[in-house]
Amino acid sequence: MKVLGIMSGTSMDGVDLALCDIQQNEGSWKADIIKAVTIPYNETWRVRLSQLRYQYGEVLTKTDVFYGRYLGDLARVFRESSGLEIDLVASHGHTIFHNPQKGWTTQIGDGATLSHFAQRPVVSNFRRADVAAGGQGAPLVAIGDQLLFNDYHFCLNLGGFSNISACVNGRRVAFDVSPCNIVLNRLARERGLSFDEGGALAELGQVIYPLLEQLNEIDFYHQAYPKSLGREWINKQFWHVVREFDDQPVEDRMKTLVMHAAVQVARAVEQLQQDGVCEPGRGRMLVTGGGAYNQVLMDFLRSECPCDIEIPDSNLIEYKEALIFALLGAMRVSNVSNVLASATGASADVIGGSLDGDFSALLR
């Protein structure tokens, strides 16, 4: 099956589209990226998405439909410009609300609208089935790590948030670790930049240790996994701590947040090692996501983490999550469980994803 995985993360740098060749053979899955591209958000979409959680219901509903059309048009243009065939679109959507403790989560990008404008069947809305079953609805990539990358002890993604997965006593577990690019990008905008390319701003700074200590004491970091983070948590629990140090140079705050992200990953790795993933101080960790290009963050990780860090090629760094959502879409069409309760804390594994469009050709 040729599946176009579409991913929009909390860092809001753009929409990732990855056309993937998904193959199943007697319960074994294989996935390869054929072609991938990132479409950056223009300022209108970036502001609209970042402020949508403050709007009233009609605006949310309209934006859900308009964003579905936007993604559908991107998928259609991708297919027509590349000349490559697409059997299925699997869309993560864009998360606006996420509060699994209260039983709800919202990703916009209406699947029916997306399907109409992409002219292909669509799987979307992957998280709600897991949340309904009592899970965190995140991270969903754990099953992809298990099926595609199980030769690594740890799989770390450094996106808007950092999240990690590992196999503990035969069970794949996963959880969000800390904010990452979502907060680094906020600071970069104070210098008129969309992000801190290569960690250049952080490289110029000094760690503000009182800020680092306060951040490391936030309650979330002392909770047991599974656990997940959302934009609401940043605004309520995290950002006000950073703002107490607004009088400090951006470069210093940037370096402190980078150090904070590395420290929290190191703590997560140490906890997973204690839980039986591998011997303390050992193991291989695959690192993907935009944060893998931040040299200061990677240097901190190498000095703090008690394991070997491996960075793959740029395709996998940038499009691993889109690849895994393509896999989740194919698994949904095959009607097999694609969300692991061991990773999300749900009462059972679930088959996640809503179907829109004509699936008759895929189900023959």
Summary of the structure (lengths in Angstrom):
residues: 364
radius of gyration: 19.6
end to end distance: 12.5
largest distance: 63.2
contacts: 1323
relative contact order: 0.18
helix: 46%
strand: 23%
